[in-house]
Amino acid sequence: MQLAQQRNARLGLRALLGVTLSAVIGLARQEAAVQPSSAVPTMDLHRAQVTRFTAPGPAAVATRIKCGPGGDSYAMYSSTSHQEMRSAPIRRVSVSSRSVTEYPIPAISGYEKLARHSFDVGADGMLYALLQANPQPGSKSKPDPVNLIVKYKDDGRLDSYITLGEVPGKHIFPTSLAVFAEGSFLVSGTTLEKTADGTSLGVFSAIFDRNGTFLAPVTLMKLDAPAESSGFPDQRGAPPKTVQQKAVEKEKHSLNAVPLASSLDSFSSPDGNIYVFQGDGRLDIVSPSGSVEHEFKLRPPAEGLSGLQMSAAGPGFLFVFYDHLATGEAGESSRYRGMISVVYPQTGEVTAIYRMPQAETDFSVAACAASPNDFLFLSADEQGFLEVVHYLPR
């Protein structure tokens, strides 16, 4: 692949990713409220190490990249930007073994027209996928589609699957999956509810057990008036609230609760919780019971950037990769550089900010992190072969 063609492919990759994420971000877009500390300096990253593979590299990525506990990257990508992405296999890219393992949509007896909506990697390294499937029709009528969660074996074959149950009173259309360390699931999507005026389209998030049975809904509080449990101190110098004032505030929050259906990215933490980064910059730590243990809101490190990837950055830290979502304006790509914020999730503190090299930002997509200052990007060389690039601070 010639250099100009490769650059166009990377721009197409970013545009495709931007379209996918924009639809998600639009559900909960609002102005960020918490800025990185001005005391945190911005450091430049450089291309320090490259691991090359004989497998084709990505020209289009259909969804966020997930990271395994051993440092492997799980991505659904195509080596040609025109390939149908919903049928592309999930690929595990292992730097340590220099191998690529494919996880295709499996064939399951009794079902047809299987389509994948989401996938996640558990804290134990096992891969799960959320599928929609049509039961093979019987002699009388055509049955409704069902939602399945499949578990894969390490070599890419199907291990087992469950059928996802319904949420009481709602007809659900799941689109996002996250796996708790103890085996239950956080599922988000849209709903169709019958009302007196007809039908109403909504959103939902809920906890399901390892058998697919609904356990509890998940709701998040808006941060325009954070509750005490949100992790934000009172910065206005107001006197302590009375018990009655706290009760009134809690009631207001319950009325303003919004479903966790606009999540941009999530990962299963070894501490047993799921970390969720939402489209409005909100970072939430959700427990298996459905409660939100901590809630913070992060601001992009520079104007014009949106969060595109979040995952662990070594024990106890997260990283968020920010980049510009292209609009097609002439010359806009030269005005923006991808940036990374490293976050301590227990407090929401931004501990480091890194800036990508200008010449590199169109040629790779953020994947995982080996440590708080060693970031892995998936890319393709000039011949179109896969490479994993380590970016380190100078």
Helices and strands as residue ranges (DSSP letters): H 3-25, E 42-56, E 60-61, E 66-67, E 73-78, G 85-87, E 90-94, E 99-103, E 111-121, E 127-135, E 146-152, E 158-163, E 171-179, E 185-195, E 198-208, E 214-217, E 219-220, G 228-230, H 243-256, E 258-259, E 263-268, E 274-278, E 282-286, E 292-297, E 306-312, E 318-323, G 332-335, E 339-344, E 349-355, G 358-360, E 364-371, E 374-380, E 385-393
